[in-house]
Amino acid sequence: MKFCSECGSKVIARSGPNGAPTRFVCTACRASFFQDPRLSAGCIAEWQGRILLCRRAVDPGEGLWELPSGFIADGETVESGALREVLEEAGATVAIRRPYALLHMPRVNQMRVIYLAQLLDDRVEAGIETLEVRLFEEGEVPWNEIAFASTRTALKRYFTERKSGILGFFFAEILPFDERGS
């Protein structure tokens, strides 16, 4: 950020008091601007025991598999954003059952909400940002080709909990060492 969105003057980076995060402050009107995490949402969408994954056509992670998900647009609810992303990326409609996970990725300044959802039918098709879509049994999931650690974390927990019959809401921080796939 170089200029104030309030008055157009130059901004400077300033450390917050008592170890608070750095923020941008206008040199003229003194408005403060925070670099808040971006919010994304997606679904673990299931059809007859299989889950929907999309092979990405865009970076980051081009060519790798991912849950249908993306950033929330201005004025959109988190749930409506998740529904939109499933439709855009997989041509699919789902009924959202409930929130399942909140994942924090501080390295990339993002928060991600994952919903549990039921596909309304098995018709899926690749969208403009998707090379391929497919329904996977647990044993077919291409774990070494999953685009993001947040997806691996959510899916591994989902499959473990699904076996027990208890799918609880969870929070996880995805730290840089998690990117190795651990």
Contacts in CASP RR format, 6 or more apart in sequence:
PFRMAT RR
TARGET T0000
AUTHOR 0000-0000-0000
METHOD contacts of the structure
MODEL  1
MKFCSECGSKVIARSGPNGAPTRFVCTACRASFFQDPRLSAGCIAEWQGR
ILLCRRAVDPGEGLWELPSGFIADGETVESGALREVLEEAGATVAIRRPY
ALLHMPRVNQMRVIYLAQLLDDRVEAGIETLEVRLFEEGEVPWNEIAFAS
TRTALKRYFTERKSGILGFFFAEILPFDERGS
1 11 0 8 1.000
1 24 0 8 1.000
1 33 0 8 1.000
2 10 0 8 1.000
2 11 0 8 1.000
3 9 0 8 1.000
3 10 0 8 1.000
3 11 0 8 1.000
4 10 0 8 1.000
4 11 0 8 1.000
4 26 0 8 1.000
4 28 0 8 1.000
4 29 0 8 1.000
4 31 0 8 1.000
4 33 0 8 1.000
5 31 0 8 1.000
5 33 0 8 1.000
6 26 0 8 1.000
6 29 0 8 1.000
6 31 0 8 1.000
7 26 0 8 1.000
7 28 0 8 1.000
7 29 0 8 1.000
7 31 0 8 1.000
8 26 0 8 1.000
8 28 0 8 1.000
9 26 0 8 1.000
9 27 0 8 1.000
9 28 0 8 1.000
9 29 0 8 1.000
10 26 0 8 1.000
10 27 0 8 1.000
10 28 0 8 1.000
11 24 0 8 1.000
11 25 0 8 1.000
11 26 0 8 1.000
11 27 0 8 1.000
11 33 0 8 1.000
12 24 0 8 1.000
12 25 0 8 1.000
12 27 0 8 1.000
13 22 0 8 1.000
13 23 0 8 1.000
13 24 0 8 1.000
13 25 0 8 1.000
14 22 0 8 1.000
14 23 0 8 1.000
14 24 0 8 1.000
14 25 0 8 1.000
15 22 0 8 1.000
16 22 0 8 1.000
16 23 0 8 1.000
21 34 0 8 1.000
21 35 0 8 1.000
22 35 0 8 1.000
23 32 0 8 1.000
23 33 0 8 1.000
23 34 0 8 1.000
23 35 0 8 1.000
24 32 0 8 1.000
24 33 0 8 1.000
24 35 0 8 1.000
25 31 0 8 1.000
25 32 0 8 1.000
25 33 0 8 1.000
26 32 0 8 1.000
26 33 0 8 1.000
35 109 0 8 1.000
36 109 0 8 1.000
37 104 0 8 1.000
37 106 0 8 1.000
37 109 0 8 1.000
37 110 0 8 1.000
37 111 0 8 1.000
38 71 0 8 1.000
38 109 0 8 1.000
38 110 0 8 1.000
38 111 0 8 1.000
39 71 0 8 1.000
39 72 0 8 1.000
39 78 0 8 1.000
39 110 0 8 1.000
39 111 0 8 1.000
39 112 0 8 1.000
39 113 0 8 1.000
40 69 0 8 1.000
40 70 0 8 1.000
40 71 0 8 1.000
40 72 0 8 1.000
40 110 0 8 1.000
40 111 0 8 1.000
40 112 0 8 1.000
40 113 0 8 1.000
41 69 0 8 1.000
41 70 0 8 1.000
41 72 0 8 1.000
41 78 0 8 1.000
41 79 0 8 1.000
41 81 0 8 1.000
41 82 0 8 1.000
41 85 0 8 1.000
41 112 0 8 1.000
41 113 0 8 1.000
41 114 0 8 1.000
41 115 0 8 1.000
42 67 0 8 1.000
42 68 0 8 1.000
42 69 0 8 1.000
42 70 0 8 1.000
42 81 0 8 1.000
42 82 0 8 1.000
42 85 0 8 1.000
42 86 0 8 1.000
42 112 0 8 1.000
42 113 0 8 1.000
42 114 0 8 1.000
42 115 0 8 1.000
43 52 0 8 1.000
43 67 0 8 1.000
43 68 0 8 1.000
43 69 0 8 1.000
43 82 0 8 1.000
43 85 0 8 1.000
43 86 0 8 1.000
43 94 0 8 1.000
43 96 0 8 1.000
43 114 0 8 1.000
43 115 0 8 1.000
43 116 0 8 1.000
43 117 0 8 1.000
44 51 0 8 1.000
44 67 0 8 1.000
44 100 0 8 1.000
44 114 0 8 1.000
44 115 0 8 1.000
44 116 0 8 1.000
44 117 0 8 1.000
44 154 0 8 1.000
44 155 0 8 1.000
44 158 0 8 1.000
45 51 0 8 1.000
45 52 0 8 1.000
45 67 0 8 1.000
45 68 0 8 1.000
45 86 0 8 1.000
45 90 0 8 1.000
45 92 0 8 1.000
45 94 0 8 1.000
45 117 0 8 1.000
45 118 0 8 1.000
45 119 0 8 1.000
46 52 0 8 1.000
46 116 0 8 1.000
46 117 0 8 1.000
46 118 0 8 1.000
46 119 0 8 1.000
47 118 0 8 1.000
47 119 0 8 1.000
47 121 0 8 1.000
47 122 0 8 1.000
47 135 0 8 1.000
48 122 0 8 1.000
49 137 0 8 1.000
50 135 0 8 1.000
50 136 0 8 1.000
50 137 0 8 1.000
51 135 0 8 1.000
51 136 0 8 1.000
51 138 0 8 1.000
51 141 0 8 1.000
51 155 0 8 1.000
51 158 0 8 1.000
52 67 0 8 1.000
52 68 0 8 1.000
52 86 0 8 1.000
52 90 0 8 1.000
52 92 0 8 1.000
52 119 0 8 1.000
52 124 0 8 1.000
52 133 0 8 1.000
52 134 0 8 1.000
52 135 0 8 1.000
52 136 0 8 1.000
53 65 0 8 1.000
53 66 0 8 1.000
53 67 0 8 1.000
53 133 0 8 1.000
53 134 0 8 1.000
53 136 0 8 1.000
53 141 0 8 1.000
54 65 0 8 1.000
54 66 0 8 1.000
54 67 0 8 1.000
54 68 0 8 1.000
54 89 0 8 1.000
54 90 0 8 1.000
54 126 0 8 1.000
54 130 0 8 1.000
54 132 0 8 1.000
54 133 0 8 1.000
55 63 0 8 1.000
55 64 0 8 1.000
55 65 0 8 1.000
55 66 0 8 1.000
55 126 0 8 1.000
55 130 0 8 1.000
55 131 0 8 1.000
55 132 0 8 1.000
55 133 0 8 1.000
55 134 0 8 1.000
56 62 0 8 1.000
56 63 0 8 1.000
56 64 0 8 1.000
56 65 0 8 1.000
56 66 0 8 1.000
56 129 0 8 1.000
56 130 0 8 1.000
56 131 0 8 1.000
56 147 0 8 1.000
57 63 0 8 1.000
57 126 0 8 1.000
57 127 0 8 1.000
57 128 0 8 1.000
57 129 0 8 1.000
57 130 0 8 1.000
57 131 0 8 1.000
58 129 0 8 1.000
60 147 0 8 1.000
60 148 0 8 1.000
61 147 0 8 1.000
61 148 0 8 1.000
63 131 0 8 1.000
63 145 0 8 1.000
63 147 0 8 1.000
64 145 0 8 1.000
64 146 0 8 1.000
64 147 0 8 1.000
65 141 0 8 1.000
65 142 0 8 1.000
65 145 0 8 1.000
65 146 0 8 1.000
65 147 0 8 1.000
65 151 0 8 1.000
66 146 0 8 1.000
66 147 0 8 1.000
66 148 0 8 1.000
66 151 0 8 1.000
67 114 0 8 1.000
67 151 0 8 1.000
67 154 0 8 1.000
67 155 0 8 1.000
68 85 0 8 1.000
68 86 0 8 1.000
68 88 0 8 1.000
68 89 0 8 1.000
68 90 0 8 1.000
68 92 0 8 1.000
68 133 0 8 1.000
69 82 0 8 1.000
69 85 0 8 1.000
69 89 0 8 1.000
69 112 0 8 1.000
69 114 0 8 1.000
70 81 0 8 1.000
70 85 0 8 1.000
72 78 0 8 1.000
72 81 0 8 1.000
73 81 0 8 1.000
73 84 0 8 1.000
76 84 0 8 1.000
78 113 0 8 1.000
79 96 0 8 1.000
79 115 0 8 1.000
82 96 0 8 1.000
82 113 0 8 1.000
82 115 0 8 1.000
82 117 0 8 1.000
83 93 0 8 1.000
83 94 0 8 1.000
83 96 0 8 1.000
86 92 0 8 1.000
86 93 0 8 1.000
86 94 0 8 1.000
86 117 0 8 1.000
87 93 0 8 1.000
88 127 0 8 1.000
88 128 0 8 1.000
88 129 0 8 1.000
89 127 0 8 1.000
89 129 0 8 1.000
89 130 0 8 1.000
89 133 0 8 1.000
90 124 0 8 1.000
90 125 0 8 1.000
90 126 0 8 1.000
90 127 0 8 1.000
90 130 0 8 1.000
90 133 0 8 1.000
91 123 0 8 1.000
91 124 0 8 1.000
91 125 0 8 1.000
91 127 0 8 1.000
91 133 0 8 1.000
92 119 0 8 1.000
92 120 0 8 1.000
92 123 0 8 1.000
92 124 0 8 1.000
92 133 0 8 1.000
93 119 0 8 1.000
93 120 0 8 1.000
93 121 0 8 1.000
94 117 0 8 1.000
94 118 0 8 1.000
94 119 0 8 1.000
94 120 0 8 1.000
95 117 0 8 1.000
95 118 0 8 1.000
95 120 0 8 1.000
96 115 0 8 1.000
96 116 0 8 1.000
96 117 0 8 1.000
97 115 0 8 1.000
97 116 0 8 1.000
97 117 0 8 1.000
97 118 0 8 1.000
98 115 0 8 1.000
98 116 0 8 1.000
98 169 0 8 1.000
99 113 0 8 1.000
99 114 0 8 1.000
99 115 0 8 1.000
99 116 0 8 1.000
99 169 0 8 1.000
100 114 0 8 1.000
100 115 0 8 1.000
100 116 0 8 1.000
100 154 0 8 1.000
100 158 0 8 1.000
100 167 0 8 1.000
100 168 0 8 1.000
100 169 0 8 1.000
100 170 0 8 1.000
101 112 0 8 1.000
101 113 0 8 1.000
101 114 0 8 1.000
101 153 0 8 1.000
101 154 0 8 1.000
101 157 0 8 1.000
101 169 0 8 1.000
101 170 0 8 1.000
101 171 0 8 1.000
101 172 0 8 1.000
102 111 0 8 1.000
102 112 0 8 1.000
102 113 0 8 1.000
102 114 0 8 1.000
102 169 0 8 1.000
102 170 0 8 1.000
102 171 0 8 1.000
102 172 0 8 1.000
103 111 0 8 1.000
103 112 0 8 1.000
103 113 0 8 1.000
103 114 0 8 1.000
103 150 0 8 1.000
103 153 0 8 1.000
103 154 0 8 1.000
103 171 0 8 1.000
103 172 0 8 1.000
103 173 0 8 1.000
103 174 0 8 1.000
104 110 0 8 1.000
104 111 0 8 1.000
104 112 0 8 1.000
104 171 0 8 1.000
104 172 0 8 1.000
104 173 0 8 1.000
104 174 0 8 1.000
105 111 0 8 1.000
105 112 0 8 1.000
105 149 0 8 1.000
105 150 0 8 1.000
105 173 0 8 1.000
105 174 0 8 1.000
106 173 0 8 1.000
106 175 0 8 1.000
107 174 0 8 1.000
107 175 0 8 1.000
107 176 0 8 1.000
107 179 0 8 1.000
112 150 0 8 1.000
114 154 0 8 1.000
116 158 0 8 1.000
116 167 0 8 1.000
122 135 0 8 1.000
124 133 0 8 1.000
124 134 0 8 1.000
124 135 0 8 1.000
125 133 0 8 1.000
126 132 0 8 1.000
126 133 0 8 1.000
127 133 0 8 1.000
136 142 0 8 1.000
138 159 0 8 1.000
141 155 0 8 1.000
143 152 0 8 1.000
146 152 0 8 1.000
146 155 0 8 1.000
149 174 0 8 1.000
149 178 0 8 1.000
149 179 0 8 1.000
149 181 0 8 1.000
150 172 0 8 1.000
150 174 0 8 1.000
152 181 0 8 1.000
153 172 0 8 1.000
153 174 0 8 1.000
153 178 0 8 1.000
157 170 0 8 1.000
158 167 0 8 1.000
161 167 0 8 1.000
161 168 0 8 1.000
END
